[in-house]
């Protein structure tokens, strides 16, 4: 087995490397969903007071 000296042949540049990436599935894990909490409705002022209501009924 004979070794060549580095000066015997010119150094060839390495070939370009092509990398191809294909993603075929995406898996996402999440925690449990928080329950929906309805905000309490704002308190509305009655349109008629009790006295007004009773006065209209009589």
C-alpha positions as CSV (number, residue, x, y, z in Angstrom):
1,X,0.0,0.0,0.0
2,X,1.5,3.3,-1.1
3,X,0.5,6.6,0.3
4,X,0.5,9.6,-1.9
5,X,2.0,12.8,-0.7
6,X,-0.5,15.7,-0.4
7,X,1.4,17.7,-3.1
8,X,1.0,14.9,-5.7
9,X,-2.7,15.7,-6.5
10,X,-4.6,19.0,-6.2
11,X,-7.2,19.0,-3.5
12,X,-10.7,18.7,-5.0
13,X,-13.4,20.8,-3.3
14,X,-16.0,18.6,-1.4
15,X,-19.3,18.3,-3.3
16,X,-22.2,20.5,-2.2
17,X,-24.4,18.8,0.3
18,X,-28.2,19.1,-0.2
19,X,-30.4,18.4,2.8
20,X,-34.1,17.9,2.2
21,X,-36.5,18.0,5.2
22,X,-40.1,16.9,5.0
23,X,-42.5,17.3,8.0
24,X,-45.4,15.0,7.7
25,X,-47.0,15.2,11.1
26,X,-47.2,17.8,13.8
27,X,-48.1,16.7,17.3
28,X,-49.2,19.2,19.9
29,X,-49.9,18.4,23.5
30,X,-51.7,20.9,25.7
31,X,-52.9,21.0,29.3
32,X,-56.5,20.7,30.3
33,X,-58.7,23.5,29.3
34,X,-59.8,26.0,31.9
35,X,-63.6,26.0,32.5
36,X,-65.4,29.0,31.1
37,X,-66.4,31.2,34.0
38,X,-69.3,33.6,33.1
39,X,-68.9,37.0,34.6
40,X,-71.8,37.9,36.8
41,X,-74.3,40.2,35.0
42,X,-74.1,43.7,36.2
43,X,-77.0,44.6,38.5
44,X,-79.6,46.6,36.7
45,X,-81.8,49.1,38.4
46,X,-85.5,48.0,38.2
47,X,-87.5,50.1,35.8
48,X,-90.3,50.5,38.3
49,X,-90.0,50.6,42.0
50,X,-92.3,48.4,44.1
51,X,-94.5,51.4,45.1
52,X,-94.8,52.5,41.5
53,X,-95.8,48.9,40.4
54,X,-98.4,48.5,43.1
55,X,-99.8,52.0,42.5
56,X,-100.3,51.2,38.8
57,X,-102.0,47.9,39.6
58,X,-104.7,49.4,41.8
